[in-house]
Amino acid sequence: MPEEFVTIGRYLDPTAAHVARSVLEAHGIEAQVMGEFTGNLEPVFNIFGGTSKGGIRLLVRTEDADEATAILTEDV
């Protein structure tokens, strides 16, 4: 059965997304950054009437979501 991942954060800056990923991994939580090559275009899309909720997404396993959110809230 494949693991399910959920988005716990959205970023416009890929560096910030990777810093958050590194913090989580230092706490033993697997994290993934998705959309880093298109996510920083979101302000451009929204200028032209887009309603995108894209951005650069930080994902963790569903079962780690609460702990990951708590870690980022206290560490960032």
Secondary structure, 3 states (H helix, E strand, C coil): CCCCEEEEEEECCHHHHHHHHHHHHHCCCCEEEECCCCHHHHHHHHHCCCCCCCCEEEEEEHHHHHHHHHHHHHHC
